[in-house]
Every structure is written in C-alpha cells, then in structure tokens.
Amino acid sequence: MPATDAGAVRGDPRFLAPYDVRLRAGSPAPGAGVPVPGGGDRDLYGNPVPDPPNLGADQGRGK
C-alpha cells in the first residue's frame, strides 16, 4: 500500500488466532472495505456481507 493512500488501513487486524481469520473486537477491518461487484452476499462463514463490507474473509463483525 502506498504511503500516500489516505484510505489505507494500518495496524493489527486482531484475528482470533494465526489460522483463524475471524475478527476480534477492536479490529480496524470492520466497515473498511469496498463492495466487490459480483462478490456474493455471504462471507466464508456464511455471514451476510454488510455495506460497507469488512476487510478480509470475516463479515460477521460490525463496527
């Protein structure tokens, strides 16, 4: 990510564990994504994709 990207999210995504990409409370990822045309309406875990979406595979955690 370019240093000049004002919308870049930096910091610990706060995953539950190294191999568990669900988000913990306090993650900067909820609501920080952009919609992907044709990306589907459910995440890896079956959660509905919010608008705006979260960064990553876990869409179940809100802001």
N, CA, C, O and CB atoms as a CASP TS submission, in Angstrom:
PFRMAT TS
TARGET T0000
AUTHOR 0000-0000-0000
METHOD Language model
MODEL 1
PARENT N/A
ATOM      1  N   MET     1       0.839  -1.169   0.000  1.00  0.00           N
ATOM      2  CA  MET     1       0.000   0.000   0.000  1.00  0.00           C
ATOM      3  C   MET     1       0.882   1.229   0.000  1.00  0.00           C
ATOM      4  O   MET     1       1.821   1.323   0.791  1.00  0.00           O
ATOM      5  CB  MET     1      -0.954   0.000   1.202  1.00  0.00           C
ATOM      6  N   PRO     2       0.597   2.148  -0.859  1.00  0.00           N
ATOM      7  CA  PRO     2       1.401   3.367  -0.914  1.00  0.00           C
ATOM      8  C   PRO     2       1.247   4.198   0.349  1.00  0.00           C
ATOM      9  O   PRO     2       0.161   4.266   0.925  1.00  0.00           O
ATOM     10  CB  PRO     2       1.016   4.198  -2.126  1.00  0.00           C
ATOM     11  N   ALA     3       2.317   4.821   0.775  1.00  0.00           N
ATOM     12  CA  ALA     3       2.274   5.669   1.968  1.00  0.00           C
ATOM     13  C   ALA     3       1.337   6.851   1.784  1.00  0.00           C
ATOM     14  O   ALA     3       0.886   7.438   2.768  1.00  0.00           O
ATOM     15  CB  ALA     3       3.668   6.168   2.312  1.00  0.00           C
ATOM     16  N   THR     4       1.036   7.210   0.542  1.00  0.00           N
ATOM     17  CA  THR     4       0.170   8.351   0.272  1.00  0.00           C
ATOM     18  C   THR     4      -1.307   7.980   0.238  1.00  0.00           C
ATOM     19  O   THR     4      -2.145   8.856   0.030  1.00  0.00           O
ATOM     20  CB  THR     4       0.558   8.984  -1.033  1.00  0.00           C
ATOM     21  N   ASP     5      -1.652   6.715   0.436  1.00  0.00           N
ATOM     22  CA  ASP     5      -3.049   6.273   0.397  1.00  0.00           C
ATOM     23  C   ASP     5      -3.737   6.666   1.698  1.00  0.00           C
ATOM     24  O   ASP     5      -3.556   6.011   2.724  1.00  0.00           O
ATOM     25  CB  ASP     5      -3.143   4.736   0.170  1.00  0.00           C
ATOM     26  N   ALA     6      -4.526   7.733   1.654  1.00  0.00           N
ATOM     27  CA  ALA     6      -5.200   8.236   2.854  1.00  0.00           C
ATOM     28  C   ALA     6      -6.231   7.255   3.392  1.00  0.00           C
ATOM     29  O   ALA     6      -6.569   7.310   4.574  1.00  0.00           O
ATOM     30  CB  ALA     6      -5.869   9.563   2.558  1.00  0.00           C
ATOM     31  N   GLY     7      -6.739   6.355   2.549  1.00  0.00           N
ATOM     32  CA  GLY     7      -7.737   5.391   2.988  1.00  0.00           C
ATOM     33  C   GLY     7      -7.163   4.068   3.451  1.00  0.00           C
ATOM     34  O   GLY     7      -7.910   3.152   3.794  1.00  0.00           O
ATOM     35  N   ALA     8      -5.847   3.958   3.464  1.00  0.00           N
ATOM     36  CA  ALA     8      -5.212   2.692   3.853  1.00  0.00           C
ATOM     37  C   ALA     8      -5.485   2.380   5.323  1.00  0.00           C
ATOM     38  O   ALA     8      -5.511   3.274   6.169  1.00  0.00           O
ATOM     39  CB  ALA     8      -3.691   2.748   3.596  1.00  0.00           C
ATOM     40  N   VAL     9      -5.685   1.113   5.605  1.00  0.00           N
ATOM     41  CA  VAL     9      -5.877   0.657   6.985  1.00  0.00           C
ATOM     42  C   VAL     9      -4.571   0.030   7.428  1.00  0.00           C
ATOM     43  O   VAL     9      -4.087  -0.929   6.827  1.00  0.00           O
ATOM     44  CB  VAL     9      -7.077  -0.362   7.113  1.00  0.00           C
ATOM     45  N   ARG    10      -4.018   0.581   8.474  1.00  0.00           N
ATOM     46  CA  ARG    10      -2.747   0.065   9.003  1.00  0.00           C
ATOM     47  C   ARG    10      -2.991  -0.405  10.426  1.00  0.00           C
ATOM     48  O   ARG    10      -3.802   0.175  11.149  1.00  0.00           O
ATOM     49  CB  ARG    10      -1.609   1.156   8.955  1.00  0.00           C
ATOM     50  N   GLY    11      -2.307  -1.432  10.818  1.00  0.00           N
ATOM     51  CA  GLY    11      -2.445  -1.897  12.186  1.00  0.00           C
ATOM     52  C   GLY    11      -2.816  -3.364  12.246  1.00  0.00           C
ATOM     53  O   GLY    11      -3.072  -4.003  11.226  1.00  0.00           O
ATOM     54  N   ASP    12      -2.839  -3.872  13.433  1.00  0.00           N
ATOM     55  CA  ASP    12      -3.149  -5.267  13.716  1.00  0.00           C
ATOM     56  C   ASP    12      -4.602  -5.557  13.356  1.00  0.00           C
ATOM     57  O   ASP    12      -5.495  -4.887  13.875  1.00  0.00           O
ATOM     58  CB  ASP    12      -2.880  -5.598  15.199  1.00  0.00           C
ATOM     59  N   PRO    13      -4.876  -6.542  12.478  1.00  0.00           N
ATOM     60  CA  PRO    13      -6.262  -6.857  12.141  1.00  0.00           C
ATOM     61  C   PRO    13      -7.019  -7.527  13.279  1.00  0.00           C
ATOM     62  O   PRO    13      -8.242  -7.651  13.224  1.00  0.00           O
ATOM     63  CB  PRO    13      -6.299  -7.741  10.931  1.00  0.00           C
ATOM     64  N   ARG    14      -6.296  -7.962  14.314  1.00  0.00           N
ATOM     65  CA  ARG    14      -6.881  -8.592  15.501  1.00  0.00           C
ATOM     66  C   ARG    14      -7.649  -9.869  15.163  1.00  0.00           C
ATOM     67  O   ARG    14      -8.816 -10.024  15.521  1.00  0.00           O
ATOM     68  CB  ARG    14      -7.806  -7.612  16.206  1.00  0.00           C
ATOM     69  N   PHE    15      -6.966 -10.776  14.466  1.00  0.00           N
ATOM     70  CA  PHE    15      -7.535 -12.092  14.195  1.00  0.00           C
ATOM     71  C   PHE    15      -7.644 -12.865  15.503  1.00  0.00           C
ATOM     72  O   PHE    15      -6.897 -12.603  16.446  1.00  0.00           O
ATOM     73  CB  PHE    15      -6.674 -12.873  13.159  1.00  0.00           C
ATOM     74  N   LEU    16      -8.572 -13.818  15.562  1.00  0.00           N
ATOM     75  CA  LEU    16      -8.720 -14.643  16.764  1.00  0.00           C
ATOM     76  C   LEU    16      -7.484 -15.483  17.035  1.00  0.00           C
ATOM     77  O   LEU    16      -7.108 -15.669  18.192  1.00  0.00           O
ATOM     78  CB  LEU    16      -9.930 -15.547  16.633  1.00  0.00           C
ATOM     79  N   ALA    17      -6.842 -15.997  15.985  1.00  0.00           N
ATOM     80  CA  ALA    17      -5.647 -16.834  16.109  1.00  0.00           C
ATOM     81  C   ALA    17      -4.916 -16.802  14.769  1.00  0.00           C
ATOM     82  O   ALA    17      -5.493 -16.359  13.775  1.00  0.00           O
ATOM     83  CB  ALA    17      -6.015 -18.313  16.525  1.00  0.00           C
ATOM     84  N   PRO    18      -3.659 -17.259  14.712  1.00  0.00           N
ATOM     85  CA  PRO    18      -2.921 -17.217  13.445  1.00  0.00           C
ATOM     86  C   PRO    18      -3.630 -17.902  12.275  1.00  0.00           C
ATOM     87  O   PRO    18      -3.496 -17.466  11.131  1.00  0.00           O
ATOM     88  CB  PRO    18      -1.582 -17.849  13.635  1.00  0.00           C
ATOM     89  N   TYR    19      -4.373 -18.953  12.547  1.00  0.00           N
ATOM     90  CA  TYR    19      -5.069 -19.665  11.462  1.00  0.00           C
ATOM     91  C   TYR    19      -6.579 -19.477  11.510  1.00  0.00           C
ATOM     92  O   TYR    19      -7.321 -20.213  10.860  1.00  0.00           O
ATOM     93  CB  TYR    19      -4.747 -21.145  11.522  1.00  0.00           C
ATOM     94  N   ASP    20      -7.031 -18.500  12.272  1.00  0.00           N
ATOM     95  CA  ASP    20      -8.456 -18.205  12.400  1.00  0.00           C
ATOM     96  C   ASP    20      -8.644 -16.728  12.086  1.00  0.00           C
ATOM     97  O   ASP    20      -8.385 -15.869  12.929  1.00  0.00           O
ATOM     98  CB  ASP    20      -9.000 -18.561  13.835  1.00  0.00           C
ATOM     99  N   VAL    21      -9.098 -16.434  10.862  1.00  0.00           N
ATOM    100  CA  VAL    21      -9.159 -15.050  10.393  1.00  0.00           C
ATOM    101  C   VAL    21     -10.429 -14.310  10.802  1.00  0.00           C
ATOM    102  O   VAL    21     -10.705 -13.225  10.290  1.00  0.00           O
ATOM    103  CB  VAL    21      -9.039 -15.025   8.907  1.00  0.00           C
ATOM    104  N   ARG    22     -11.211 -14.892  11.727  1.00  0.00           N
ATOM    105  CA  ARG    22     -12.335 -14.131  12.271  1.00  0.00           C
ATOM    106  C   ARG    22     -11.755 -12.968  13.083  1.00  0.00           C
ATOM    107  O   ARG    22     -10.663 -13.068  13.642  1.00  0.00           O
ATOM    108  CB  ARG    22     -13.279 -15.043  13.161  1.00  0.00           C
ATOM    109  N   LEU    23     -12.498 -11.881  13.135  1.00  0.00           N
ATOM    110  CA  LEU    23     -12.003 -10.663  13.760  1.00  0.00           C
ATOM    111  C   LEU    23     -12.427 -10.547  15.216  1.00  0.00           C
ATOM    112  O   LEU    23     -13.554 -10.881  15.582  1.00  0.00           O
ATOM    113  CB  LEU    23     -12.483  -9.460  12.993  1.00  0.00           C
ATOM    114  N   ARG    24     -11.500 -10.065  16.041  1.00  0.00           N
ATOM    115  CA  ARG    24     -11.809  -9.767  17.437  1.00  0.00           C
ATOM    116  C   ARG    24     -12.298  -8.324  17.534  1.00  0.00           C
ATOM    117  O   ARG    24     -12.108  -7.526  16.616  1.00  0.00           O
ATOM    118  CB  ARG    24     -10.563  -9.997  18.351  1.00  0.00           C
ATOM    119  N   ALA    25     -12.921  -8.010  18.643  1.00  0.00           N
ATOM    120  CA  ALA    25     -13.333  -6.629  18.912  1.00  0.00           C
ATOM    121  C   ALA    25     -12.116  -5.715  18.853  1.00  0.00           C
ATOM    122  O   ALA    25     -11.024  -6.100  19.271  1.00  0.00           O
ATOM    123  CB  ALA    25     -14.034  -6.515  20.296  1.00  0.00           C
ATOM    124  N   GLY    26     -12.301  -4.531  18.345  1.00  0.00           N
ATOM    125  CA  GLY    26     -11.215  -3.569  18.258  1.00  0.00           C
ATOM    126  C   GLY    26     -10.437  -3.636  16.958  1.00  0.00           C
ATOM    127  O   GLY    26      -9.496  -2.866  16.765  1.00  0.00           O
ATOM    128  N   SER    27     -10.810  -4.541  16.060  1.00  0.00           N
ATOM    129  CA  SER    27     -10.130  -4.644  14.769  1.00  0.00           C
ATOM    130  C   SER    27     -10.432  -3.398  13.931  1.00  0.00           C
ATOM    131  O   SER    27     -11.537  -2.859  14.001  1.00  0.00           O
ATOM    132  CB  SER    27     -10.567  -5.936  14.014  1.00  0.00           C
ATOM    133  N   PRO    28      -9.450  -2.934  13.131  1.00  0.00           N
ATOM    134  CA  PRO    28      -9.716  -1.810  12.239  1.00  0.00           C
ATOM    135  C   PRO    28     -10.422  -2.245  10.947  1.00  0.00           C
ATOM    136  O   PRO    28     -10.762  -1.394  10.125  1.00  0.00           O
ATOM    137  CB  PRO    28      -8.413  -1.103  11.900  1.00  0.00           C
ATOM    138  N   ALA    29     -10.648  -3.548  10.752  1.00  0.00           N
ATOM    139  CA  ALA    29     -11.183  -4.072   9.493  1.00  0.00           C
ATOM    140  C   ALA    29     -12.684  -3.884   9.274  1.00  0.00           C
ATOM    141  O   ALA    29     -13.086  -3.700   8.126  1.00  0.00           O
ATOM    142  CB  ALA    29     -10.880  -5.505   9.413  1.00  0.00           C
ATOM    143  N   PRO    30     -13.542  -3.919  10.306  1.00  0.00           N
ATOM    144  CA  PRO    30     -14.977  -3.772  10.048  1.00  0.00           C
ATOM    145  C   PRO    30     -15.331  -2.445   9.375  1.00  0.00           C
ATOM    146  O   PRO    30     -14.954  -1.369   9.838  1.00  0.00           O
ATOM    147  CB  PRO    30     -15.742  -3.897  11.345  1.00  0.00           C
ATOM    148  N   GLY    31     -16.064  -2.559   8.270  1.00  0.00           N
ATOM    149  CA  GLY    31     -16.524  -1.382   7.555  1.00  0.00           C
ATOM    150  C   GLY    31     -15.460  -0.662   6.745  1.00  0.00           C
ATOM    151  O   GLY    31     -15.728   0.406   6.194  1.00  0.00           O
ATOM    152  N   ALA    32     -14.255  -1.225   6.660  1.00  0.00           N
ATOM    153  CA  ALA    32     -13.151  -0.552   5.971  1.00  0.00           C
ATOM    154  C   ALA    32     -12.963  -1.033   4.535  1.00  0.00           C
ATOM    155  O   ALA    32     -12.049  -0.571   3.852  1.00  0.00           O
ATOM    156  CB  ALA    32     -11.868  -0.759   6.740  1.00  0.00           C
ATOM    157  N   GLY    33     -13.805  -1.948   4.063  1.00  0.00           N
ATOM    158  CA  GLY    33     -13.670  -2.471   2.706  1.00  0.00           C
ATOM    159  C   GLY    33     -14.506  -1.710   1.696  1.00  0.00           C
ATOM    160  O   GLY    33     -15.193  -0.744   2.027  1.00  0.00           O
ATOM    161  N   VAL    34     -14.431  -2.166   0.466  1.00  0.00           N
ATOM    162  CA  VAL    34     -15.255  -1.612  -0.604  1.00  0.00           C
ATOM    163  C   VAL    34     -16.020  -2.764  -1.247  1.00  0.00           C
ATOM    164  O   VAL    34     -15.493  -3.872  -1.337  1.00  0.00           O
ATOM    165  CB  VAL    34     -14.384  -0.843  -1.663  1.00  0.00           C
ATOM    166  N   PRO    35     -17.248  -2.527  -1.695  1.00  0.00           N
ATOM    167  CA  PRO    35     -18.022  -3.595  -2.334  1.00  0.00           C
ATOM    168  C   PRO    35     -17.318  -4.114  -3.588  1.00  0.00           C
ATOM    169  O   PRO    35     -16.712  -3.346  -4.336  1.00  0.00           O
ATOM    170  CB  PRO    35     -19.429  -3.094  -2.690  1.00  0.00           C
ATOM    171  N   VAL    36     -17.407  -5.418  -3.805  1.00  0.00           N
ATOM    172  CA  VAL    36     -16.833  -6.054  -4.987  1.00  0.00           C
ATOM    173  C   VAL    36     -17.991  -6.514  -5.866  1.00  0.00           C
ATOM    174  O   VAL    36     -18.761  -7.386  -5.463  1.00  0.00           O
ATOM    175  CB  VAL    36     -15.889  -7.260  -4.600  1.00  0.00           C
ATOM    176  N   PRO    37     -18.126  -5.936  -7.067  1.00  0.00           N
ATOM    177  CA  PRO    37     -19.214  -6.361  -7.953  1.00  0.00           C
ATOM    178  C   PRO    37     -19.154  -7.870  -8.207  1.00  0.00           C
ATOM    179  O   PRO    37     -18.109  -8.405  -8.577  1.00  0.00           O
ATOM    180  CB  PRO    37     -19.148  -5.595  -9.288  1.00  0.00           C
ATOM    181  N   GLY    38     -20.276  -8.539  -8.007  1.00  0.00           N
ATOM    182  CA  GLY    38     -20.326  -9.982  -8.217  1.00  0.00           C
ATOM    183  C   GLY    38     -19.618 -10.779  -7.131  1.00  0.00           C
ATOM    184  O   GLY    38     -19.363 -11.971  -7.301  1.00  0.00           O
ATOM    185  N   GLY    39     -19.299 -10.125  -6.011  1.00  0.00           N
ATOM    186  CA  GLY    39     -18.551 -10.778  -4.942  1.00  0.00           C
ATOM    187  C   GLY    39     -19.377 -11.675  -4.046  1.00  0.00           C
ATOM    188  O   GLY    39     -18.826 -12.341  -3.170  1.00  0.00           O
ATOM    189  N   GLY    40     -20.665 -11.709  -4.241  1.00  0.00           N
ATOM    190  CA  GLY    40     -21.520 -12.547  -3.413  1.00  0.00           C
ATOM    191  C   GLY    40     -22.088 -11.785  -2.235  1.00  0.00           C
ATOM    192  O   GLY    40     -21.693 -10.654  -1.949  1.00  0.00           O
ATOM    193  N   ASP    41     -23.023 -12.430  -1.559  1.00  0.00           N
ATOM    194  CA  ASP    41     -23.674 -11.759  -0.438  1.00  0.00           C
ATOM    195  C   ASP    41     -23.388 -12.424   0.905  1.00  0.00           C
ATOM    196  O   ASP    41     -23.947 -12.025   1.926  1.00  0.00           O
ATOM    197  CB  ASP    41     -25.159 -11.715  -0.668  1.00  0.00           C
ATOM    198  N   ARG    42     -22.515 -13.440   0.910  1.00  0.00           N
ATOM    199  CA  ARG    42     -22.140 -14.153   2.148  1.00  0.00           C
ATOM    200  C   ARG    42     -20.625 -14.283   2.231  1.00  0.00           C
ATOM    201  O   ARG    42     -19.947 -14.363   1.207  1.00  0.00           O
ATOM    202  CB  ARG    42     -22.805 -15.562   2.206  1.00  0.00           C
ATOM    203  N   ASP    43     -20.095 -14.304   3.456  1.00  0.00           N
ATOM    204  CA  ASP    43     -18.662 -14.473   3.642  1.00  0.00           C
ATOM    205  C   ASP    43     -18.286 -15.946   3.795  1.00  0.00           C
ATOM    206  O   ASP    43     -19.132 -16.826   3.636  1.00  0.00           O
ATOM    207  CB  ASP    43     -18.196 -13.687   4.858  1.00  0.00           C
ATOM    208  N   LEU    44     -17.045 -16.204   4.096  1.00  0.00           N
ATOM    209  CA  LEU    44     -16.512 -17.553   4.270  1.00  0.00           C
ATOM    210  C   LEU    44     -17.270 -18.342   5.335  1.00  0.00           C
ATOM    211  O   LEU    44     -17.346 -19.569   5.261  1.00  0.00           O
ATOM    212  CB  LEU    44     -15.042 -17.484   4.635  1.00  0.00           C
ATOM    213  N   TYR    45     -17.823 -17.653   6.312  1.00  0.00           N
ATOM    214  CA  TYR    45     -18.508 -18.298   7.437  1.00  0.00           C
ATOM    215  C   TYR    45     -20.029 -18.288   7.293  1.00  0.00           C
ATOM    216  O   TYR    45     -20.740 -18.739   8.190  1.00  0.00           O
ATOM    217  CB  TYR    45     -18.122 -17.616   8.731  1.00  0.00           C
ATOM    218  N   GLY    46     -20.531 -17.774   6.167  1.00  0.00           N
ATOM    219  CA  GLY    46     -21.973 -17.731   5.940  1.00  0.00           C
ATOM    220  C   GLY    46     -22.648 -16.461   6.428  1.00  0.00           C
ATOM    221  O   GLY    46     -23.871 -16.341   6.348  1.00  0.00           O
ATOM    222  N   ASN    47     -21.876 -15.521   6.926  1.00  0.00           N
ATOM    223  CA  ASN    47     -22.432 -14.252   7.396  1.00  0.00           C
ATOM    224  C   ASN    47     -22.791 -13.366   6.207  1.00  0.00           C
ATOM    225  O   ASN    47     -22.105 -13.410   5.186  1.00  0.00           O
ATOM    226  CB  ASN    47     -21.432 -13.526   8.328  1.00  0.00           C
ATOM    227  N   PRO    48     -23.846 -12.566   6.315  1.00  0.00           N
ATOM    228  CA  PRO    48     -24.163 -11.621   5.243  1.00  0.00           C
ATOM    229  C   PRO    48     -23.073 -10.551   5.137  1.00  0.00           C
ATOM    230  O   PRO    48     -22.499 -10.137   6.145  1.00  0.00           O
ATOM    231  CB  PRO    48     -25.543 -10.962   5.488  1.00  0.00           C
ATOM    232  N   VAL    49     -22.798 -10.117   3.927  1.00  0.00           N
ATOM    233  CA  VAL    49     -21.798  -9.071   3.698  1.00  0.00           C
ATOM    234  C   VAL    49     -22.461  -7.714   3.931  1.00  0.00           C
ATOM    235  O   VAL    49     -23.438  -7.384   3.259  1.00  0.00           O
ATOM    236  CB  VAL    49     -21.194  -9.164   2.246  1.00  0.00           C
ATOM    237  N   PRO    50     -21.938  -6.917   4.883  1.00  0.00           N
ATOM    238  CA  PRO    50     -22.529  -5.611   5.164  1.00  0.00           C
ATOM    239  C   PRO    50     -22.121  -4.578   4.109  1.00  0.00           C
ATOM    240  O   PRO    50     -21.285  -4.845   3.246  1.00  0.00           O
ATOM    241  CB  PRO    50     -22.114  -5.131   6.559  1.00  0.00           C
ATOM    242  N   ASP    51     -22.724  -3.411   4.199  1.00  0.00           N
ATOM    243  CA  ASP    51     -22.362  -2.308   3.319  1.00  0.00           C
ATOM    244  C   ASP    51     -22.043  -1.105   4.192  1.00  0.00           C
ATOM    245  O   ASP    51     -22.956  -0.560   4.813  1.00  0.00           O
ATOM    246  CB  ASP    51     -23.506  -1.984   2.298  1.00  0.00           C
ATOM    247  N   PRO    52     -20.808  -0.670   4.269  1.00  0.00           N
ATOM    248  CA  PRO    52     -19.647  -1.177   3.553  1.00  0.00           C
ATOM    249  C   PRO    52     -19.157  -2.486   4.174  1.00  0.00           C
ATOM    250  O   PRO    52     -19.373  -2.743   5.358  1.00  0.00           O
ATOM    251  CB  PRO    52     -18.524  -0.133   3.551  1.00  0.00           C
ATOM    252  N   PRO    53     -18.492  -3.309   3.356  1.00  0.00           N
ATOM    253  CA  PRO    53     -18.007  -4.590   3.865  1.00  0.00           C
ATOM    254  C   PRO    53     -16.771  -4.421   4.747  1.00  0.00           C
ATOM    255  O   PRO    53     -16.123  -3.374   4.756  1.00  0.00           O
ATOM    256  CB  PRO    53     -17.692  -5.525   2.707  1.00  0.00           C
ATOM    257  N   ASN    54     -16.470  -5.477   5.480  1.00  0.00           N
ATOM    258  CA  ASN    54     -15.233  -5.533   6.265  1.00  0.00           C
ATOM    259  C   ASN    54     -14.084  -5.904   5.342  1.00  0.00           C
ATOM    260  O   ASN    54     -14.308  -6.451   4.262  1.00  0.00           O
ATOM    261  CB  ASN    54     -15.352  -6.556   7.439  1.00  0.00           C
ATOM    262  N   LEU    55     -12.870  -5.615   5.751  1.00  0.00           N
ATOM    263  CA  LEU    55     -11.697  -6.132   5.054  1.00  0.00           C
ATOM    264  C   LEU    55     -11.554  -7.597   5.425  1.00  0.00           C
ATOM    265  O   LEU    55     -11.755  -7.952   6.586  1.00  0.00           O
ATOM    266  CB  LEU    55     -10.401  -5.321   5.417  1.00  0.00           C
ATOM    267  N   GLY    56     -11.220  -8.439   4.497  1.00  0.00           N
ATOM    268  CA  GLY    56     -10.948  -9.833   4.786  1.00  0.00           C
ATOM    269  C   GLY    56     -12.149 -10.752   4.671  1.00  0.00           C
ATOM    270  O   GLY    56     -13.202 -10.366   4.164  1.00  0.00           O
ATOM    271  N   ALA    57     -11.973 -11.975   5.150  1.00  0.00           N
ATOM    272  CA  ALA    57     -12.954 -13.044   4.972  1.00  0.00           C
ATOM    273  C   ALA    57     -14.095 -13.008   5.975  1.00  0.00           C
ATOM    274  O   ALA    57     -15.143 -13.601   5.720  1.00  0.00           O
ATOM    275  CB  ALA    57     -12.273 -14.363   5.059  1.00  0.00           C
ATOM    276  N   ASP    58     -13.928 -12.329   7.117  1.00  0.00           N
ATOM    277  CA  ASP    58     -14.945 -12.324   8.166  1.00  0.00           C
ATOM    278  C   ASP    58     -15.814 -11.082   8.053  1.00  0.00           C
ATOM    279  O   ASP    58     -15.351  -9.970   8.310  1.00  0.00           O
ATOM    280  CB  ASP    58     -14.292 -12.394   9.557  1.00  0.00           C
ATOM    281  N   GLN    59     -17.072 -11.268   7.668  1.00  0.00           N
ATOM    282  CA  GLN    59     -18.007 -10.161   7.553  1.00  0.00           C
ATOM    283  C   GLN    59     -18.970 -10.131   8.728  1.00  0.00           C
ATOM    284  O   GLN    59     -19.892  -9.315   8.750  1.00  0.00           O
ATOM    285  CB  GLN    59     -18.778 -10.253   6.248  1.00  0.00           C
ATOM    286  N   GLY    60     -18.771 -11.009   9.707  1.00  0.00           N
ATOM    287  CA  GLY    60     -19.697 -11.143  10.817  1.00  0.00           C
ATOM    288  C   GLY    60     -19.529 -10.119  11.914  1.00  0.00           C
ATOM    289  O   GLY    60     -20.421  -9.967  12.748  1.00  0.00           O
ATOM    290  N   ARG    61     -18.436  -9.426  11.939  1.00  0.00           N
ATOM    291  CA  ARG    61     -18.210  -8.424  12.981  1.00  0.00           C
ATOM    292  C   ARG    61     -18.520  -7.042  12.434  1.00  0.00           C
ATOM    293  O   ARG    61     -18.037  -6.665  11.367  1.00  0.00           O
ATOM    294  CB  ARG    61     -16.755  -8.487  13.506  1.00  0.00           C
ATOM    295  N   GLY    62     -19.322  -6.292  13.163  1.00  0.00           N
ATOM    296  CA  GLY    62     -19.615  -4.922  12.775  1.00  0.00           C
ATOM    297  C   GLY    62     -18.687  -3.943  13.453  1.00  0.00           C
ATOM    298  O   GLY    62     -17.819  -4.329  14.235  1.00  0.00           O
ATOM    299  N   LYS    63     -18.873  -2.697  13.152  1.00  0.00           N
ATOM    300  CA  LYS    63     -18.042  -1.651  13.772  1.00  0.00           C
ATOM    301  C   LYS    63     -18.313  -1.559  15.239  1.00  0.00           C
ATOM    302  O   LYS    63     -17.709  -0.737  15.928  1.00  0.00           O
ATOM    303  CB  LYS    63     -18.285  -0.299  13.121  1.00  0.00           C
TER
END
